[in-house]
């Protein structure tokens, strides 16, 4: 088990198929242990000086903090958007079994 603890990554996608494809790739590469795909989110944003309003599909990835930077970099590199909004953070707390499961990635 990793001493660094669990971490989460959030990223929107243009659709559920893209989210599932990328999630599968990150799972296969051992960078995440789980991906929760949330279709039907509405994103309001400012991009290149213009207001936007889009339907997207969100994905929450679970990993170990030791893999956080690598997983974020890989996700950004294979994401279909030119500039994907990929954010990640260390979780302050997790159930011991969850922390052990995520730590088993490292």
Secondary structure, 3 states (H helix, E strand, C coil): CCCCCEEEEEEEECCHHHHHHHHHHHHHCCCCCEEEEEEEEEEEEEECCEEEEEEEEEEEEEEEHHHHHHHHHHHHHHCCCCCCCEEEEECCCCCHHHHHHHHCCC
